[in-house]
Amino acid sequence: MGVFTKNAFITFSIRVVTAIFTVIISIIMARTLGPRGQGVYSVAVLFPSLLLLFTGFGLNSAVAYFLAKGKYPQQQIIGASVLLNFLISFFTVLIGVVIIFFFGERFFPDVERIYLFLALVLAPLLLFFNLGWQILLGLQKFNKYNFVSFFQNGLFLVFVAILLLTMHFGVTVTILSQALSYFMAIIILSFLVIKEIKGIDFKLNKEYIKEYFLYSIKGHLGSIFDFLHTRIDLFFINFFINPFSAGIYFASVRLAEGVWLFSASTNTVLFPKLASERDPQKLKELTPLVCRNVLFLSFLMIVALFIFSGWFIVFLYSTEFSGAIMPFRILLVGILAVCGCGILGSDLAARGKPMLNTYAIGVSVVLNIFLNIIFIPRFGISGAAVATAISYTVMFFITLVFYIKISKNKITDILFVKKEDFIFYRDMFLSIKAKLIK
């Protein structure tokens, strides 16, 4: 538990720093591009990510699982993934070009075609960056995993700060800055991965490929639903209202997503730990312990942000973005559910049951789309936030039911902190204090 806590804390610390980078980037974009420019940017970069959902088949996500399991040689797992990523990249870009030429104006009203073409450059970069990330995650090389995340976000911040603040370039340079930061991070990732595995085997293992696809396909629909759940509201806001409103809402979403940093960081360390765990009793005990403490700490952060959000948002983004305050507060209600859902979903996926996550998020995303269509025309961006908060909560309770049925754990052990948890907090605080004094 000590090693797990240490890895989770380091991962969380790095993600806090990268989240600060992300917030600073969004502040720079908000103040230089304005609400409309930020809205155009957010919708444009949504395009390649949306494409990859349907062309990537969730194959990269399965890499971490199989590396953690250790059933097949690492060189074969990575070699097969690299070949498939090249193939997927080619078809993704091709499909993207066709969509832009024939359906660009219909699907992305008020977003200039040039920005969609530029954003399409991100598709292969996002794909290979994610592959490298999943490899390091599966190998449980968390320090290197965190370093690459820090490097990419830091580089993006440097480029944006120089080009937007000093030279006043617009959406075009913002997209290219993001692309360049990913490209340079991929170069670093390649060196780190090759050093870890000492070579790549491009010979395809038929047995592995079969199992690889079966696992990936089970979780792939869940990945599609997950992305749609977090970004489809931007598409609907742009479609029903305009890019200006999408830019305002994007600011509230970026800040709200910062709340689940602690949960996501813990989840990053938890998944390979659970996938490699051979003791059923430890598997049963670890997830409830992690889940209830993540929910408790996240709740404290949410309360503080809810109280101070009015001042905080205006301070960061200016009064132009005051319309983001109410959506942000509404989103916070659903964020707590996401924090718990991520932990329980990792347990289910590590047990080889990713389809259960797919069922939960599938119901949730259908509800989210339905509510967005009803609420956005009536209530604007606050309606989008309500739709998302409701669907997040529904997803959590469905995942909770699945987890209880499989793990046989009590709901109280999963949701509510215990006396021994506070003792652990005290001991950890005293340990950190002692080290600082030394």
HUFENDA-V257853 format. One record per helix or strand of 2 or more residues. SS is the DSSP state (H for helix, E for strand). FROM is the first residue (numbers start at 1). TO is the last residue. If there is no record, write none. Layout:
[[SS | FROM | TO] [SS | FROM | TO]]
This chain:
[[H | 2 | 55] [H | 59 | 69] [H | 74 | 107] [H | 113 | 120] [H | 122 | 138] [H | 142 | 166] [H | 171 | 197] [H | 206 | 240] [H | 243 | 276] [H | 280 | 317] [H | 319 | 321] [H | 324 | 350] [H | 354 | 379] [H | 381 | 407] [H | 411 | 415] [H | 419 | 437]]
